[in-house]
Amino acid sequence: MLQRNKSVLWRELAGEAVLLDPEAGCSYNLNKTGTLIWKLLDGQHSVQDITATLSSTYAAAYEQVAKDVEQVLADMRENNLLSDALSSIP
């Protein structure tokens, strides 16, 4: 399970998230779809859960949504916005 990096601060404004990574000194803006993904990155949802939610929400083909979700998650990983939920368990 993936989850948001706890050091990243964020706020939702008009349905879109603004993220701030104070360690890197970077900010990121997410559109509504990216914000939904971000909200689901709570350590309780699998990538498959996230994909199914987006596929249902936007009435889009699961296979295409899966590719898009993987790309968004890869970008988030690259920018250190994610952490492994299992690593937080003692």
N, C-alpha and C positions, 0 to 999 in steps of 0.2 A: 504494500500500500504506500502510496505517495502522500505527502502532506506539504503544506506551505512551510517555507523556511520561517521559523519563529522570530528571527531577527528582522524580517521584512515587515515594515509598517504599511498599512493600507487603509484606504477609505473608499467607499462607494459613493459616487456622485452621479445623479441622473442615470443610474443603471450601469455605469461604467466605473471600473476600479482604477485607482491611482495607487501605484506601489512605490515605496521608497526603501531602498537598501542602504541604510546608514553606513554600513561597513565599506561598501564599494562607492558610496556617494553617487548612486545612480537612481533615477526614477523611471518608471514604466507606466504606460497607459494601456489599459485593456478595453477592447470593445465589449459589447454585451455578451457575446459568445465566450470570449476570453474570461470575462468576469464570472460567468456561470461555471466554467471550468475551475477557476481559482477558488470559488466558494465550495466546490465539491472536493477540493484537495484538503480534506480535513482529517485524513488518516483513517477514515471510515469507508471510503469508496474506492473500489478498484478502478483500473483504467477501463475495464469492460463496463462497469457501472456508469462511469462518466460518459462513455461513448453511447450507451443505451439511452441515457437521459437526454443527451443532445439530439440523438437520432429521433427520439419521440417528440421532443420539444419543437424541433424544426422540421418534422416530417421529411427527413432526409435519409438516404440509403445508409445503412449501418456501415458498410465497407468504406464508403467515402468519408463518413464522419470519423471512423477509426483512423484513417490516414491523417486527417486534419488534426485530430486530438494528439496523435503521436508527434506531429510536427510542432504543435504548440508546447507539448511537454518537453521535447528536445530543446526548444528555444529557452524554456524556463530553466531546465537543467544547466544549460550552457551559461546562463546568467546567475546561477546559484540561488534560484528562487525556490527550489524544492529541497526536501530532505526525505529520507526513508523513514516511515512511521515506526518501523521495527527498531531503528537505532535509538529511539527515545525510550524503549523499554529496558529497565535495569536488568 
